[in-house]
Amino acid sequence: MTGRGGTRHAAAEAARLIWVAAPGGVAAFLLVTLAEAAAPVVAAWMLKLTLDTLAAGGDILWPALAMAVTGLASATAPQLTRYLSAELGRRVGVRALDRLFTALDRFVGLAPFEDPAFLDRLRLAQQGASTSGQFVSGVFGMARAAVSLVGFLAALLVISPLLALVVAVTAAPAWWAELTLSRGRAAMLWRITPNQRKEIFYSQLLGSVEAAKEIRLFGLGPFLRGRMLGERDLANAGQRAMDRKELAAQGGLGLLGALAAGAGLVWAVLAARRGELTVGDVSLLLAAVASTQAAAGTLVRSAADTHQQLIIFGHHTAVVTTEPDLPLPALPTTVPAGGQGIELRDVWFRYSDEHPWVLRGVNLTVPTGRAVALVGLNGAGKSTLVKLLCRLYDPTRGTILWNGVDVRELDPAELRGRISAVFQDHMGYDFSASDNIAVGDLTAHGDPARIGAAAQRAGVHDQLMALPQGYDTPLTRTFADGTGAGVTLSGGQWQRVALARAILRGDRDLMILDEPSSGLDPQAEHDVHERMLRYRAGRTSLLISHRLNAVRHADTIAVLDEGVIVESGHHDELMEAGGGYARLFHLQAQGYRDELVTP
Ligand SMILES: Nc1ncnc2c1ncn2[C@@H]1O[C@H](COP(=O)(O)OP(=O)(O)OP(=O)(O)O)[C@@H](O)[C@H]1O
């Protein structure tokens, strides 16, 4: 949680953000706020002047006119304030959101996105970003209330210093209580964020088309709804406890204020009866006591709200200023040309200290221009190894060298610029077909020739052309962008789109194919493998597949077993050695042969 220093830092950050986002808006808001704040004080003084002048039989034209002008200002200022506050909120909100997601993009690896505490903080940071514009209204609301407070306190001081003191003193506990409550509320919001994130998760699940099949078939609706409501109940319980604390504190403080106001009223009436106060004095006093208390209340509440928002905004500041999750080189090197390729040297890896070892001393070389295949049972660590190559994590021990240079010495953007990949769990974006391929290399965005060529090589061009709006067809039924009905591709078609995406990245130094054909029918699989064989020729590539027939042409096949490379060589060598690879290969081939001989 953010402490006092953190709140101060967040306040400075918020002020900077707001000023940069809309300096003109801040100035206009300040002017209107001051006018709005001064109006009631001026009006009350003018009323006193009018009444006293009237009682003395004088001319009340000027005080009455001044009252009318301040009335006009009071009537129009709130609307103007509301508009300016909303506009400032929008501008500052956009800037804060941009800053947050720019910072998020700077995280190099995946670990932060797998850290629940970070995800909680991110949610509050988003909340802080979207409400950051409200600081201006909060702070100016405080300024407005402070001006009114000072004005009315001054009026009270003139008439009765004692009453001024009593009103000021009764407001003091409210200040302390509200700030304590705001801290408590911010802490409560942090505590219930995990529940709120889970509630969002369940609600999205209940509304998602991907989950709808299983939810309906397995009858999961009531179960998931129950869990969603359970999380809401937990969050509500936290909020309720806080609300009750506020009720008790604010109720008590309200009572104290009412007692002070009542005492002031009795005193004023008695003093007027004794002839110590004029009619105007009584009118000003009544207005001043009520308005001082109202202004003090507004000041305290605005301060408390702003304080709470600052604590929440502290999460935004914390995310934006978080150190990179993986160490970045001060002076990045570049990969020298013409090296031996990529080498994993005694690489050990586990996802965290609490997780088991996934890779245990892997030594593997992917020589330049050669194809290496990685095979192994489920959970052997193949996809993990791919993630390390892309530097989505760093090895816990050991090194990955690219042409002799440790990949940690490279700028991650340069490293990734050299790699093209089809991940096992590749994405299907709710975009058009064309954009779904273009994400592989955004320089091809809006270049139908390049996108079409990549789709052709991945063998999906004809299918995309046959869609209702060809490449412009949305590959989603979730959004309606006015481009006509979207479609849902089949699993295999998506796989080819992902392949086209990787092919679009063109001549990268390393092509990674993690299960590129798992969802394909036998004919498509054969076709894709033929295409990839041609495409890979002469390129450095790492291929992962459970279909051993698809990897047999690789220059080297490495068998990963529980995080260790247990065999490595060409297909014929491994078959001759008669180890695990040969056993798996025979097992697969046997399956097909059995099918053939069984009538
Ligand atoms: N993000 C993660 N956090 C924690 N553990 C993980 C994570 N990703 C994978 N693992 C674990 O690491 C081990 C290796 O997983 P990995 O995905 O690398 O296996 P794989 O060889 O690619 O398997 P498959 O053939 O099933 O795709 C598994 O035990 C898995 O549970």
The ligand as a MOL file (V3000), in Angstrom:
LIG
                    3D

  0  0  0     0  0            999 V3000
M  V30 BEGIN CTAB
M  V30 COUNTS 31 33 0 0 0
M  V30 BEGIN ATOM
M  V30 1 N 3.3250 -20.0010 -16.9220 0
M  V30 2 C 3.5840 -21.0910 -16.2070 0
M  V30 3 N 3.6410 -21.0370 -14.8740 0
M  V30 4 C 3.8950 -22.1370 -14.1390 0
M  V30 5 N 4.1120 -23.3360 -14.6860 0
M  V30 6 C 4.0540 -23.4560 -16.0220 0
M  V30 7 C 3.7860 -22.3510 -16.8530 0
M  V30 8 N 3.7860 -22.7690 -18.1430 0
M  V30 9 C 4.0510 -24.0720 -18.1170 0
M  V30 10 N 4.2430 -24.5050 -16.8540 0
M  V30 11 C 4.5960 -25.8500 -16.4320 0
M  V30 12 O 5.8210 -26.1540 -17.0540 0
M  V30 13 C 5.8410 -27.5010 -17.4780 0
M  V30 14 C 6.2520 -27.5650 -18.9550 0
M  V30 15 O 5.2340 -26.9710 -19.7150 0
M  V30 16 P 5.4090 -26.7290 -21.2830 0
M  V30 17 O 4.2240 -26.0090 -21.7610 0
M  V30 18 O 6.7310 -26.1440 -21.5450 0
M  V30 19 O 5.3990 -28.2320 -21.8100 0
M  V30 20 P 5.3690 -28.7980 -23.2890 0
M  V30 21 O 6.5230 -29.7330 -23.4150 0
M  V30 22 O 5.2870 -27.7090 -24.2790 0
M  V30 23 O 4.0160 -29.6140 -23.2360 0
M  V30 24 P 2.9290 -29.9650 -24.3710 0
M  V30 25 O 3.5030 -31.0350 -25.2250 0
M  V30 26 O 1.7790 -30.4660 -23.5850 0
M  V30 27 O 2.6490 -28.7090 -25.1050 0
M  V30 28 C 4.4670 -28.0710 -17.2110 0
M  V30 29 O 4.5520 -28.8470 -16.0410 0
M  V30 30 C 3.6080 -26.8700 -16.9320 0
M  V30 31 O 2.6430 -27.1130 -15.9440 0
M  V30 END ATOM
M  V30 BEGIN BOND
M  V30 1 1 1 2
M  V30 2 1 2 3
M  V30 3 2 2 7
M  V30 4 2 3 4
M  V30 5 1 4 5
M  V30 6 2 5 6
M  V30 7 1 6 7
M  V30 8 1 6 10
M  V30 9 1 7 8
M  V30 10 2 8 9
M  V30 11 1 9 10
M  V30 12 1 10 11
M  V30 13 1 11 12
M  V30 14 1 11 30
M  V30 15 1 12 13
M  V30 16 1 13 14
M  V30 17 1 13 28
M  V30 18 1 14 15
M  V30 19 1 15 16
M  V30 20 2 16 17
M  V30 21 1 16 18
M  V30 22 1 16 19
M  V30 23 1 19 20
M  V30 24 2 20 21
M  V30 25 1 20 22
M  V30 26 1 20 23
M  V30 27 1 23 24
M  V30 28 2 24 25
M  V30 29 1 24 26
M  V30 30 1 24 27
M  V30 31 1 28 29
M  V30 32 1 28 30
M  V30 33 1 30 31
M  V30 END BOND
M  V30 END CTAB
M  END
